Amino acid sequence: MELVLLLCVSFTLLRRTSAAPEQYSKAVDWLSRYGYLPPADPRTSKLQTTEGIEKAIRVMQRFGGVQETGVLDSETLKLMSTPRCSLPDIVGSEDMLRKRKRRRRYALSGLKWHKTDLTWSVDSYPNPSISPRLPNSLVDNILVHAFKAWSDVAPLNFRRLQSDDRGAGAAEGDIRVSFARSLHDDGYPFDGQGGTLAHAFFPGRDEVAGDTHFDNDEIWSFEGDSSSTDLFTVAVHEFGHALGLSHSSSDPSIMRPYYQGSVGDIRKFRMALDDIQAIQQLYGEKEASYPPHLPSPPPPRPTQPSEPSFHERCQGGFDAIANIRGEVFFFKGEHFWRTKRDGSLVSFNPAKIKNFWMGLPPGTNKIDAVYERKSDSHIIFFIGPQYWVFKDTVAMSGYPRPLSDWGMRTKSGALVNRVDAAFIWAHNGKTYLFSEGEFWRFDESRKDAGVMVRQPDTGYPKDNSLWEGMPYHVDDIMSWGEGDAYFFKDNFYWVIQKGSLNQAFSTPKSIAVDWLRCPPASTPVVPDSPKCSCNLGGASALVMSSWLLLISLMLVTREFVRSL
């Protein structure tokens, strides 16, 4: 009877597609296996319905990123036949999926390790007759780099346990790696070459918690081609499960359930934002390990580079500069340059703003200020008397909005109609906006009935001269490194150390040389020193007063910082 009803469902859906009836039977099994359909229960005669299968197909299509039709079209069948992880995609109801999709696209299993120092071990290796290009030593190296991909973005430490005895008494880690085939005593058999590639068990107290199994019938390889499966890509994915992550519908994401091919040079692999947010949701953010100042640039080349953007990049005078997702963006005109965390430029040639940030008005050729809001990772753009809020690289609906939303008025009572600089000071987590020699402070964690309160703190605006030793009018400001504040003006920058008031002694440095990989000028032009509030007569008086000034600064540091 169950078979008859299933065939009826198949023929009903068949009217809208050219798929064969047997494909529906396999599709129903597939949808049940990966969590889109509850399994049929013959004891209660609870069988699948046309509406239930169509709904499951729609959810599967939505999760997989293909056109949502509700029928088994060729694109959907192709996705179902793609090699993948054998863990289910949906844990819970579709309503849970819909709610999760509105908040975030990554998924958490609800389980995590309650420690950050984890051990791992290898119980068995790939079959050399099937995967001849993967000696055991190379497998070990690939797994080390796969764990490193996660420890690079979260406060996790992985240590391999080794033992000379691979038999009784062999060392076992929190995460145990093995290559097995078909039935292998965990209730989740593999299906031979193709199909399911691997699976891993979520953290917990069970004996199998953290276990990671790879199908030994697959042709595993390093930087695999179309005829083999890349071990590194699959290992990073499965270790994500072993750490507590479920499948993600985001693209790009290493936690998508379908095999995505080789990532190329594993030493250069970097996690997608979706995966970083997911693992940090479980284990927190990794403390910055890079120094507050960028490393020295490579030696200058003997001849001036010939790329067309050289002068634009190296002469300074940027419209806006911001730390976004741990990278520094330099905006100038209708273009921007992008510097990665390690100090390297993504490209010597600039990218067009309109091709990266979708939703700014056509013809945008100047950004006044930008910053990333820490509470929700949204990115705020200021252009003239308006502002935009972006989620990643797409403007949110309802924007632009007038700058008057922020409630900023000058000391004379006039509404502010443009923002010169914006940043979040790591010292106190507050947001600061600068305009025409004045600045305002905002606490963006304040909410009224769940809605963010966007009004300046009491006592503002204040005069820019409070930031002693810094340019009075700046191009932009950002927090960087260990939380230091970086002030940018023309082709120079100044650094205020986190929570420190030694900024009066900050030496201006070159943006072009330190950030944008430009050769040093033969005769550097030193900017005019910011005006000093003291008036001293001679050299000896200057020396004595400098000591007095230093002592005074040390005494008033705490009170001054609290006043900003």
Secondary structure by P-SEA (a helix, b strand, c coil): caaaaaaaaaaaacccccccaaaaaaaaaaaaaacccccccccccccccaaaaaaaaaaaaaaacccccccccaaaaaaaaccccccccccccaaaaaaaaaccccccccccccccbbbbbbcccccccccccccaaaaaaaaaaaaaaaaacccbbbbbbbbcccccccccccbbbbbbccccccccccccccccccccccccccccccccccccccccccccccccccaaaaaaaaaaaaacccccccccccccccccccccccccccccaaaaaaaaacccccccccccccccccccccccccccccccccccccccccccccbbbbbcccbbbbbcccccccccbbbbcccccccccccccccccccccccccbbbbbcccbbbbbcccccccccccccccccccccccccccccccccccccccbbbbbcccbbbbbccccccccccccccccccccccccccccccccccccccccbbbbbbcccbbbbbcccccccccbbbbbccccccccccccbbbbccccccccccccaaaaaaaaaaaaaaaaaaaaaaaaac
